[in-house]
Amino acid sequence: MFSASLASVAQIVPPDFVIRETELKSVLSFIANTQGHSRTTLTDDIVDPVDLSFDQIYDPALEAKAKAIYTKDYEIFGFGD
């Protein structure tokens, strides 16, 4: 199912990068290192997002940063605030 979703999106714009969940820690650590961050804080105690309400995770400052970083995606896919 995921590959079908990825293939559909790739018809509009190919992804810059795809990270498999099993490779997440090592790949994100590599990316952090390339950006001058010597350590990452990934943990295995992740909360299931289904258990959280939007107001528990929403942060306007974080959204502004994401919008600045992913400007291309916001424009191509028409994301709003």
N, C-alpha and C positions, 0 to 999 in steps of 0.2 A: 504494500500500500504506500509506504513512504517513497519508494522509487517512482511510483506513478505520479505522486504529488510533485516530486522534484522534477520529473520529466515535463509535467504540465507547466510549471513555473519557468523552467529552462527554455520553453518555447518563446516566452516573452523576453526574458533576460537570463543569460546563464549565471549561475552562482559564482561568486569569486572564490568561494572556499566551502567545502563540505567536510564536516568533522563527524566521524562515527562516535557514538556514545562510549564505546570501549576505548577510544583513543583520546577522549576529551582532556584528561589531566595532562598527558604528555604534550599534546598539540597546543593547548592553551598556555602551558608553561613555556613552550618554545616561542609562541607569539609574544608573551609577556617579556621574555628575554630580549627579543628583537627590538622591543620598544623601551628598553632600559630598566625594566622591572626585574629585580633579581629573584623574587619569590612570588609565588601565588598562594592563595589561601583557599584552595578547593578542599572541601571535606566530603565525607561520605554520609553525613547526617543531614541529607536534604529533605526538606518538608514537602510533602505531596501538595502541589499547587491547588488541587481540588479542595483542600482543607482551608484555603485562605480566601478571604473576600478581597475585592479589588482595592478597597480603601486601606487594607492592611499592607499592600505592596506598592501602591502608587506613590511616586515621589516626583514632584514637578521638576526639581533640579536634575534628577536622573533622566527624566524624559527629554529635557532640553539637551543634555549631553548626547543621548542616543540620537536625537534628531540631527545634531551637528555632525556626528560621526557617520550616520547612515543617510545623509541627505539624498544621495542617489536613489536609495530604496524608497524613501518617502515620496520622491517625485515620480519614480517609475510606477509604483504600485498605488499611488494616491493616498498614502496614509495621512491621517489627520492627527490632531493632538489627542 
